[in-house]
Amino acid sequence: MTQRVTESVGLLWTFVLLSAVVLAGGCLILSSVLTSAVRGQALDDAKLSLTQYANGVLGPRMIYGTTLRVGDSSTSIVNRDLAERPDILSVKVWHTDGTLAWTNIAPERIGKRFPVNGELAEVLETKEAKAEFSTLSDKEDSVEAARIESDVIEVYAPLFAGQREVIGAYEVYADAGPLEQSIAGRKRAIWIASATLFAILWVLLLLLARNASGMLRRQTTALRERSAALSESYRMLEESSLEAAESLNATVEAKDPYTAGHSVRVQRIAVSIAQELGVPPKDLDAVRHGGLFHDIGKIAIPDVLLTKPAKLTEDEFELMKRHSSEGARIVSKFGRLRECGSIIRHHHERWDGKGYPERLAGEDIPLLATIVGFAEAWDAMIIERPYQRALRIEEAFDEVRDHRGTQFSPVVVDAFFAAVAKRPADFGVPDSEALVVG
């Protein structure tokens, strides 16, 4: 649980970091788009302003009917008008064929013809004004480039005679400094606003993630404490259940004083054989409980049968055989003992299929049940009972060998002899007699 919570918190903070990257990228994109829009809008405003000035102030001095003509008197008036607009650095007036009709800088160029291309050709064709920030790099701009040091806004505007007849074009150069400063100010405002918005959003996201992380950790701590409490309650319940089962088992043994300690001995024998077979720890625990409680079902058998000193009749034996099924039913009520239910149910099955309650044979019998069944049989052989004398150890060994593959599993028998040689005390065998095993 702790690892999953740590991973979840890590993913949450990874999301916060990725969100910061996304927000920063969005801030850059938004600021760039808005800056471009501001620059474009500023350029459009400059174009409109200069075009209106050219048409309203310069046009009447240069257009006569449908003819573009600039006289000496007009030149002085135009120069005077231009002096009122210090931001206008230069004006050129073009005929449609590329002849320079007038300019306020280097008037010796007037009357010369230049190629009609670029922006001039586009304006004459579309009849729409055009503006751009210029570096004055074209050949016909070389004079302006030599005399104008600042960046300029270059505006081309058509000269109309009448409604839509184009007779020429203006080329106006204006100082770009004020406009650039205005754009720079707007850009700063945009970037500051965008960065502030980004910072606010990210801080809010950071606080949200921090609160979520803290809440997740608190809930995890609460769940861990609750889980620990439940585990402790479950452990105590299992202990109580086990104690209850041990009490029932003790009641069974109390009914038959001749088998006192039988369950503990069967448990010890079965565990030793299971260890020799390399049974996994989980199954070894089932063997341990199955061996201890294999006869718990006898609680449902009448006392008279359990204490009868003579051999049971056929009907009595049929009633006695129910104890294995009853035992499995009883342990199924206890969570910790459920895994040993099949052991208790089938520990009286025989390898040849003549056992009970289901007459299973060979490999169909659960291995753990064959271990406990053998352990019970071995203890019964070497312990004195009213209706049966105890066999000597050597006789018991012979009995096991004789019933290998009939009553007992061959694998279990082989493991038994191997375990006796290593741990004879587990099987009630003196060390001296363990030497003859095999």
C-alpha positions, 0 to 999 in steps of 0.5 A, a space after each residue: 500500500 505504501 509503495 502504491 501511495 508513493 507511486 501515486 504521489 510521484 505521478 501527481 508531482 510529475 503531472 504538476 511539473 509537466 503542467 508547468 511545462 505545458 503552461 510555460 509553452 502556452 504562455 510562450 505561444 500566447 505571448 508570441 501570437 499576441 505580440 505578432 498581432 500587436 505588431 501587425 495592428 500597429 503597422 496597419 495603423 501606421 499604414 492607414 495614418 500615412 496613407 490618409 496623410 498622403 491622399 489628404 495633404 499631398 494628393 491635391 498638390 500633385 493630381 490635376 484631373 487625371 494627370 500626375 504632375 508636380 510643379 515648382 510651386 507644388 514642390 515648395 508647398 509639399 516640402 512645407 507640409 512635410 515639415 509639419 510631419 517630422 516622423 515622415 523622412 522621405 516621400 517618393 511619387 511614382 508614375 505607373 510606368 516606374 518613372 519617379 515623378 517627385 521626391 524630397 530627397 535627391 530630386 536629381 532622380 526625378 524623371 528617371 525610370 526604375 523597374 516596376 517590381 516588388 511592392 510597387 508592382 503589387 500596389 499598382 496591380 491590387 490598388 491596395 496600400 501596403 506597409 512594412 518595416 524596411 531596411 532600405 536595401 533596394 537599389 532605388 532606396 540607396 540614397 535614402 539608405 545613405 541619409 536615413 540612419 533609423 529604422 523606417 516604416 515603408 508604405 506604398 499607397 496608390 494614387 487615384 484620379 477619380 474613383 478607382 483610376 490609378 495614375 501612380 503611387 506614393 512611397 512614404 518612409 516614416 521613422 519607425 522608432 516611436 512605433 517600435 517603442 510603442 510595440 515594445 511597451 505593449 510586448 512587455 505588457 503582454 509578456 508580463 501579463 502572460 507570465 503573471 497568469 501562468 504563475 498564478 495558474 501554476 501556483 494554484 495547481 501547486 497548492 491543489 497538488 500539495 493539498 491532494 498529496 497531503 490528503 492522500 497521505 493522511 488517508 493512507 495513514 488512516 487506512 494503514 492504521 485501520 488495516 493494522 487494527 483489522 489485522 490484529 482483530 483477525 489475528 485475535 479471532 483466529 487465535 480464538 478459533 484455534 483455541 476453540 478447535 483445540 478445546 474440541 480436540 481436547 474434549 475428544 481425547 478426554 473421552 478416550 483416555 487410551 489415546 491421550 497425546 495421540 493427536 500431538 504425536 500424529 502431528 509430530 510424525 506427519 510434520 517430520 515426513 512432510 519435511 522429508 518430502 520438501 513440502 512448502 511452508 504453507 502446506 506444512 502448516 496445513 499438515 501441522 493442523 491436519 495432524 493435530 485435528 484429524 480426529 476432531 470429528 469424533 466429537 459427533 460420535 457417541 462416547 460409547 463407541 469411542 470408549 468401547 474396549 472391544 472391536 466395533 461391529 460393522 454398524 458401529 464401524 460405519 458410524 465411526 467412519 463418519 468422523 472424518 467427514 464431520 471433522 472436515 465440516 467442523 474445521 471448515 467453520 474456522 478460517 485458519 483451518 480451512 486448508 486442512 479440511 481435505 486432509 481431515 476428510 481423506 486421511 483414512 483413504 487407502 492407496 488401493 482404494 479400499 479406504 473411506 469416505 470416498 474410496 479414493 485410490 493412488 494419486 487421487 488421494 491428496 498427498 498431505 492426507 496420505 501423510 497424516 493417514 500414515 502418521 495416524 496408522 504408525 502411532 496406532 501400531 506402536 501405542 498399546 490399546 485395550 483392543 490391540 497390543 502395541 507392536 514392537 518397532 521391528 514388527 511395525 517396520 515390517 507392517 509398513 513394508 508389507 502395506 507399501 502400495 496397498 494401504 500406504 503411499 509408496 512415496 510416503 513410506 520411503 520418506 518415513 524410513 528416511 526421516 526415521 533414520 535422521 530423526 527417530 525420536 519424532 516417531 517414538 523409535 529408539 536410536 538403537 532400533 533406528 539403525 536397522 531401518 531399511 
